Amino acid sequence: MPESLHTRIWRETAIRQRLGSTVAVGATLLVLDGSLRYAAAVAAMAFCVWLAADAAQVAVGDYADHVVFGFLVFGFVAYTVTAAGPTWVVISGTLLGCWFLLDGVQHLRHSVTRDEVGISYAHDGSPVTGLPKALLVRLAEPFLL
C-alpha cells in the first residue's frame, strides 16, 4: 500500500510540474505575441509533448524522452522542408534530431540511466575553456557508450 501511495504522489507532483511549465510557456507567448488563442494552443501542445515524453520514459526507460524529442525535431524539419524553409534550418535541425535520437537509443540499448551517468560535466580551467570541454564531453557521450 505505501508504494502505491508514493507512486501516486510522485505522479501528481510530476503533473503539477508540467502544468507549471505549461503556464510559463503560455504566459511567455501571451506577453510576446498577444494572442490568447495562440498561447493556449501552443501551451496545450507543449503539455501533451511533455506528458508523452514522461509516459515513454516510464514505459520504456530512462532517456526515452530523447527519442521522442528526436522524432519531434524530425517532424519540424519535415515541415520546414515542405514549407521551403532555409537550408541552414534543415541541416541544423537534422543534426539536432540525429543527436537526440542517437543519444536516446544508445542509452536505452546499453541500459544506462541518468543516475548511473553521474559524470560531472565540469573541467578544470576558466569558464572560457572549461565550458566548451564539458559541452564536447556531453555531445560525444552517445558515441562513447
GINORBEL-V397642 format. One record per pair of residues at least 4 apart in sequence whose ideal C-beta (glycine too) atoms are under 6 Angstrom apart, sorted by the first residue. I is the first residue (numbers start at 1). J is the second residue. D is the distance in Angstrom with one decimal. If there is no record, write none. Layout:
i:I j:J d:D
i:I j:J d:D
This chain:
i:18 j:50 d:4.8
i:22 j:43 d:4.8
i:22 j:46 d:5.9
i:22 j:47 d:4.2
i:25 j:43 d:4.8
i:25 j:46 d:5.0
i:26 j:39 d:4.7
i:26 j:43 d:3.3
i:29 j:33 d:5.4
i:29 j:39 d:4.0
i:29 j:42 d:5.6
i:30 j:39 d:4.1
i:33 j:38 d:5.7
i:53 j:65 d:3.8
i:53 j:68 d:4.6
i:55 j:59 d:6.0
i:56 j:60 d:5.4
i:56 j:64 d:4.1
i:56 j:68 d:5.2
i:57 j:64 d:4.8
i:57 j:65 d:5.0
i:60 j:64 d:4.0
i:61 j:108 d:5.4
i:62 j:113 d:4.1
i:62 j:114 d:5.4
i:63 j:104 d:4.8
i:63 j:107 d:3.7
i:63 j:108 d:5.7
i:66 j:100 d:4.9
i:66 j:103 d:5.0
i:66 j:104 d:3.2
i:67 j:104 d:3.7
i:69 j:100 d:4.9
i:70 j:97 d:5.0
i:70 j:100 d:3.5
i:70 j:101 d:3.3
i:73 j:93 d:5.8
i:73 j:96 d:5.4
i:73 j:97 d:3.6
i:74 j:97 d:4.5
i:77 j:90 d:5.7
i:77 j:93 d:4.1
i:77 j:94 d:5.5
i:80 j:85 d:3.6
i:80 j:89 d:5.4
i:80 j:90 d:5.6
i:81 j:90 d:5.8
i:85 j:89 d:5.1
i:89 j:93 d:5.8
i:98 j:102 d:6.0
i:99 j:103 d:6.0
i:102 j:106 d:5.9
i:102 j:142 d:4.7
i:103 j:142 d:4.3
i:105 j:109 d:5.8
i:106 j:142 d:4.4
i:106 j:145 d:4.8
i:107 j:112 d:4.7
i:110 j:145 d:5.0
i:112 j:116 d:5.4
i:121 j:134 d:4.1
i:121 j:138 d:5.5
i:122 j:134 d:5.8
i:123 j:130 d:4.7
i:123 j:133 d:4.2
i:123 j:134 d:5.5
i:125 j:129 d:3.8
i:125 j:130 d:4.1
i:127 j:131 d:5.5
i:140 j:144 d:5.7
